[in-house]
Amino acid sequence: MRWRPHAAPIRTASEMDAKIVIPPLVQVPVYRKIAQKVAELRHLNMTFAAIAKSLNVSKQLTITAFRYYQDQNPE
């Protein structure tokens, strides 16, 4: 068995360079998730306050969702 000189380091798996790319999770905003439902309820003449209460979100979020729906679906 031949011995290595002391100047040569022993390379192990823990010393090897590795680059791992972990993409971030893309989360859809809540207003986009509820936009379709808000629009359906709004067309049934429900108020934003009633829609917000039924979906358990804020009134401002329902307004934002409805505006988003209108921007995506111009009629």
N, C-alpha and C positions, 0 to 999 in steps of 0.2 A: 504494500500500500504506500502510495507516495503522498507526502505531506505538502500542502500549499505553503508558499512563503507568507509571512505575516502581513505583507503589504497588500495582498489581494483580499478584498472583503468578500464574505460569503453572501450571495444574494438569495434572499428568501422571498416567499410570496408576500410577506408584510412590507417589504421594501420596494415592491414594484409600483410604478406610477399607474394610476387608473383614473380615467375621467368618465364620470357618469352624469348624464344629463337627465334631470327629473323635470318634466314639463309641469307647470302649475296647473292646478285644477281650474277649469273654467266654470264658474258658477253663473247661472242666468239670474239676473236681478228679479226680485219678487214682482215688481210692477209688470215685467214682461210675461211672467208666468200667469198672472191673473188678468191680463188685459182682455182676453177673449171673453172670460166670464163676466167681467165688469161691463163690457159692451153689451152683452146679452141682457144683463139685468137692467142696464140703463135704457135699453130699447123697450123694456117692459114698464117704463116710467117709474122706476125706483129712484129714490134720491141717493146722492152720494153717501149720505150719512147712513141710510138703511143698508146700502151695499157694503159699506165698511163694517157695519155691525155684523152682517151675515157672514162675511168672509174673515172676520176677526183681524182686520187691519185698520190703519188710520184712514180718516177721510181724505187727507192729502194724498195718500198713496193710491186711493181709488181714482182720484182726479188725474194723477200722473199716469196711471195705467190707461185710463180712458183716452187721454191725449195721445199717448203712445199708439194706441189702437187706431185712432183717427189718422195719425200720421202715416201709419203702415197700410191703411185701407182707405184711401180717399174715394169718396162716392159722389 
